[in-house]
């Protein structure tokens, strides 16, 4: 009886072993340490294409993060390698697994974070030494993009680390509030005149907000932004049912304290549509976005020189 039972157990074990297909993707992945490696998979009828897709799968992992377009990410991705490639004989499909060592990626991110921390420390020292609010906001505008990049790399480090730990040898979280406050100390006023001016108004406010600056309406300001727009609507002479809108926005930027107008420019545009209101909206959106970008560039230049 015992002999029969032993034979039965052995038969069950052998049957179980025989059902394990070592050529399946899930089995192959289970043999790669997820604690040590980030993995990507790819499959195709061609071996090389399957390998390229596997590495692209790792690249997609990084592209999905806010740091995806930063140069260091491309450098990290170059360290990915093909762990294994095999062919499924039944489907004639090649499968590939790519891997990237987490430790290598984290060390490269740490080096970039350390360099940013050094830059930030120097800028913070400058910031603390300055008393004039324009001087402070000029330094704050240099700090802000570095903080955004640092936050993106910090988030990426957390995603790469198997336990989700970050890397923060110096805590710059309090700096965000200091920078925000200093930028709010320089007050902006915005006046937009003309038909459909609310579209221009929105785009310009968005542009200033992207810089970290806020706009006060009908309040005393340090810098005033004045915009005058002119619109002409007319039907097409060549194509029936088509309506055109041409518009021009003239922008002036003034330092209220000195009384000097440090920038003046005009933006023009024209858009067409089967509906006049749509032609107007497209035109105003077009010149509004262009005006917002130009205002940002002129402000950066002026604050740098002031």
C-alpha positions in Angstrom: 0.0 0.0 0.0 2.8 2.4 0.9 4.6 1.5 -2.3 1.5 2.3 -4.3 1.0 5.6 -2.5 4.7 6.6 -3.1 4.4 5.8 -6.8 1.2 7.8 -7.0 2.9 10.9 -5.4 5.8 10.6 -7.7 3.4 10.4 -10.7 1.6 13.6 -9.6 4.9 15.5 -9.1 6.2 14.4 -12.6 2.8 15.4 -14.1 3.0 18.8 -12.5 6.6 19.3 -13.7 5.7 18.3 -17.2 2.9 21.0 -17.3 5.4 23.8 -16.6 6.2 25.4 -20.0 9.6 27.1 -19.6 9.1 28.9 -22.9 6.2 31.1 -21.7 6.8 34.8 -21.1 5.4 34.7 -17.5 7.9 31.9 -16.6 10.8 33.7 -18.2 9.9 36.9 -16.4 9.6 35.1 -13.0 13.3 34.2 -13.3 14.4 37.8 -13.6 14.6 39.6 -10.2 12.1 42.5 -10.2 13.8 43.8 -7.1 17.1 44.2 -9.0 15.8 45.0 -12.5 13.2 47.0 -14.4 12.1 44.8 -17.3 10.5 45.3 -20.7 9.0 42.8 -23.1 8.6 42.6 -26.8 7.5 40.1 -29.5 7.5 40.1 -33.3 8.1 37.8 -36.2 11.6 39.1 -36.5 14.2 38.6 -33.7 15.8 42.0 -33.9 12.4 43.7 -33.9 11.3 41.8 -30.8 14.4 42.9 -29.0 13.9 46.6 -30.1 10.3 46.4 -28.8 11.5 45.0 -25.5 13.9 47.9 -25.0 11.2 50.4 -26.2 9.0 49.0 -23.4 11.5 50.1 -20.9 11.7 53.5 -22.6 8.0 53.8 -22.3 8.3 53.3 -18.5 10.5 56.4 -18.4 8.5 58.5 -20.9 5.4 58.1 -18.7 7.1 60.1 -16.0 7.4 63.9 -15.8 11.2 63.5 -16.2 10.8 61.6 -19.4 12.3 64.2 -21.7 15.3 65.1 -19.5 18.7 64.2 -20.9 19.6 62.0 -18.0 16.7 59.7 -18.9 18.2 59.0 -22.3 21.5 58.2 -20.7 19.8 55.8 -18.3 17.9 54.1 -21.1 21.2 53.4 -22.9 22.1 51.0 -20.0 19.2 48.7 -20.8 20.2 45.3 -22.3 18.6 42.2 -23.7 18.3 39.6 -21.0 16.9 36.8 -23.2 15.4 36.1 -26.6 13.6 32.9 -27.7 11.3 31.7 -30.4 7.9 30.1 -30.0 7.9 27.2 -32.5 4.2 26.9 -32.7 3.6 30.5 -33.7 7.0 31.3 -35.1 7.0 34.4 -32.9 10.2 35.8 -31.2 9.9 37.0 -27.6 12.5 39.2 -25.9 13.0 40.4 -22.4 15.0 43.6 -21.8 16.4 44.6 -18.4 17.8 47.7 -16.7 19.5 47.5 -13.3 17.7 49.7 -10.8 21.0 50.5 -9.0 22.6 51.9 -12.1 19.6 54.1 -12.9 19.3 55.4 -9.3 23.0 56.3 -9.1 22.7 58.3 -12.3 19.7 60.1 -10.9 21.5 60.8 -7.6 24.4 62.4 -9.5 22.0 64.7 -11.2 20.1 65.5 -8.0 23.4 66.3 -6.2 24.4 68.7 -9.0 21.0 70.4 -8.9 21.2 70.7 -5.1 24.5 72.4 -5.4 23.0 74.9 -7.9 20.0 75.5 -5.7 22.2 76.1 -2.6 24.1 78.8 -4.5 20.9 80.5 -5.7 19.3 80.3 -2.3 22.4 82.1 -0.8 22.0 84.8 -3.4 18.3 85.0 -2.8 18.7 85.5 1.0 21.3 88.2 0.5 19.1 90.4 -1.7 16.5 92.8 -0.3 15.1 94.4 -3.4 11.9 92.6 -4.4 12.9 92.8 -8.1 16.3 91.3 -7.4 14.6 88.5 -5.4 12.1 87.7 -8.1 14.9 87.6 -10.7 16.7 85.0 -8.6 13.4 83.2 -7.9 12.8 82.8 -11.7 16.1 81.0 -11.9 15.2 78.8 -8.9 11.8 77.8 -10.0 12.7 75.7 -13.1 15.4 73.9 -11.1 12.9 73.0 -8.5 10.5 71.6 -11.1 13.3 69.5 -12.6 14.4 68.4 -9.2 10.9 67.3 -8.3 10.6 65.4 -11.6 13.8 63.5 -10.9 12.8 62.9 -7.3 9.6 61.3 -8.5 11.5 59.2 -11.0 13.8 58.0 -8.3 10.8 56.9 -6.3 9.4 55.0 -9.2 12.7 53.2 -10.0 13.4 52.3 -6.4 11.9 48.9 -5.6 10.5 50.1 -2.3 9.5 53.5 -3.6 12.0 55.5 -1.6 13.1 59.0 -2.6 16.4 60.7 -2.5 16.5 64.0 -0.7 19.7 64.8 1.1 18.7 68.5 1.3 15.1 69.4 1.9 14.0 72.2 -0.5 10.3 71.8 0.1 10.2 75.0 2.2 11.9 76.9 -0.6 8.8 76.5 -2.8 6.8 78.8 -0.4 9.6 81.3 -0.2 9.9 81.5 -4.0 6.2 81.8 -4.4 6.0 84.6 -1.9 8.8 86.6 -3.5 7.1 86.3 -6.9 3.8 87.5 -5.5 5.6 90.5 -4.0 6.0 91.9 -7.5 2.5 92.8 -8.5 1.2 92.9 -12.1 -1.8 94.6 -13.4 -3.5 93.7 -16.7 -5.8 95.8 -18.9 -7.1 94.4 -22.2 -9.3 96.6 -24.4 -11.1 95.8 -27.5 -13.8 93.4 -28.9 -13.5 89.8 -27.6 -10.7 90.9 -25.3 -11.6 88.2 -22.7 -9.8 85.6 -24.9 -6.6 87.6 -24.9 -7.0 88.2 -21.2 -7.1 84.5 -20.5 -4.1 83.6 -22.5 -2.0 86.4 -21.0 -2.9 85.5 -17.5 -2.0 81.9 -18.2 1.4 82.9 -19.5 2.1 84.9 -16.4 0.9 82.1 -14.2 3.2 79.7 -15.9 6.1 81.9 -14.8 4.8 81.7 -11.2 3.5 85.3 -11.3 0.0 86.4 -10.4 -2.1 89.3 -11.8 -4.1 91.8 -9.7 -7.1 93.5 -11.2 -7.6 97.2 -10.5 -4.9 97.3 -7.9 -1.6 99.2 -7.6 1.0 97.4 -9.5 4.8 97.3 -10.0 4.4 96.3 -13.6 1.4 97.0 -15.8 0.5 95.1 -19.0 -1.7 97.1 -21.3 -3.2 95.5 -24.4 -5.4 97.0 -27.2 -6.9 94.8 -29.8 -8.6 95.5 -33.1 -10.7 93.0 -35.1 -12.0 93.1 -38.6 -14.5 90.4 -39.8 -15.4 89.9 -43.4 -16.6 87.2 -45.9 -14.3 85.6 -48.4 -14.5 87.1 -51.8 -13.4 83.8 -53.5 -15.2 81.1 -51.5 -18.9 81.4 -50.5 -19.6 80.5 -46.9 -16.1 81.2 -45.7 -15.6 84.1 -43.2 -12.3 85.7 -42.2 -11.2 87.4 -39.1 -8.1 89.6 -38.9 -6.9 90.9 -35.6 -4.0 92.9 -34.1 -3.0 93.2 -30.5 -0.7 96.0 -29.4 1.0 95.3 -26.1 2.9 97.7 -23.8 4.8 96.7 -20.6 5.5 99.4 -18.1 7.6 99.6 -15.0 5.2 101.7 -12.8 8.0 102.8 -10.3 10.2 104.3 -13.0 7.4 105.2 -15.4 9.3 103.6 -18.3 7.7 101.5 -21.0 10.3 98.7 -21.4 8.6 96.8 -24.1 6.1 97.5 -26.8 5.1 95.2 -29.7 2.2 94.1 -31.9 0.9 90.6 -32.8 -1.3 90.0 -35.8 -3.2 87.0 -37.1 -5.9 85.8 -39.4 -8.1 82.7 -39.3 -11.1 81.6 -41.4 -14.1 79.4 -40.7 -17.6 78.7 -42.0 -18.9 80.5 -38.9 -17.9 84.1 -38.1 -17.8 83.5 -34.3 -15.4 80.5 -34.8 -13.1 82.6 -37.0 -13.0 85.2 -34.3 -12.2 82.7 -31.6 -9.5 81.0 -33.6 -7.9 84.3 -34.5 -7.9 85.6 -30.9 -6.6 82.3 -29.6 -3.8 82.5 -32.1 -2.7 86.0 -31.2 -3.4 85.5 -27.5 -1.0 82.5 -27.3 1.7 84.4 -29.3 1.2 87.5 -27.1 1.5 85.5 -24.0 4.8 83.9 -25.1 6.2 87.3 -26.2 5.3 88.9 -22.8 7.1 86.1 -21.0 10.2 86.6 -23.1 10.2 90.4 -22.6 9.6 90.1 -18.8 12.5 87.6 -18.4 14.7 89.9 -20.3 13.7 93.0 -18.4 14.0 91.4 -14.9 17.4 90.1 -15.9 18.5 93.7 -16.8 16.7 95.6 -14.1 
